[in-house]
């Protein structure tokens, strides 16, 4: 059974940095390294939206509002994907979800940016 577990969320002030991690398990072989990975977020009353993604070749895609502030990375040896978030803004407040291969979701981790 594939599982994705996010960690690293928290409450912090605007302008600070945070690093989210997602650990994937429950599969074998090269499934993880050949899969695309993504970070999504959902704020109260809003639809879930893509924040950043990385395909198996390392090509990345970012939401315009986070480009230059957020960086997605992956470690195929550890089956993890990370999201480095810098210069955080109150509008970044949301539950952040990890997604694997457009199939599997984690349960999310809360990020709250507030002064």
Secondary structure, 3 states (H helix, E strand, C coil): CCEEEEECCEEECCCCCEEEEEEEECCCCCCCCCCCEEEEEECCCCCCEEEEEECCCCCEEECHHHECCEEEEEECCCCEEEEEECCCCHHHCEEEEEEECCCEECCCEEEEECC
